[in-house]
Amino acid sequence: MQPLNSGILAGMPRATLQSMLTSAQQAYAELSMGKKGVSFSYTQGDGTRSVAYQPTSVEQLTQFIMQLQRALGQGSRRRMVRFRY
């Protein structure tokens, strides 16, 4: 297991990490309920416009949420397995 102060999120302020976690969890809920769109188009006076966002998967979002939780010291930690003889 990585120490809490290492990894790609090291050095980020705790408030920023918490804000990112909240946003990621909200996105997870919206994606799970089918509320997240990835491509939009509309018509303006001078023509048609479209915007496309890169789709993400529930698995990628779950991994990101778990990474943020580890950086914040949250989430479940597994105890080390020890064998008795």
Beta strands, then each sheet from edge to edge (+ up, - down):
strand 1: 39-44
strand 2: 47-52
sheet 1: 1+ 2-
end
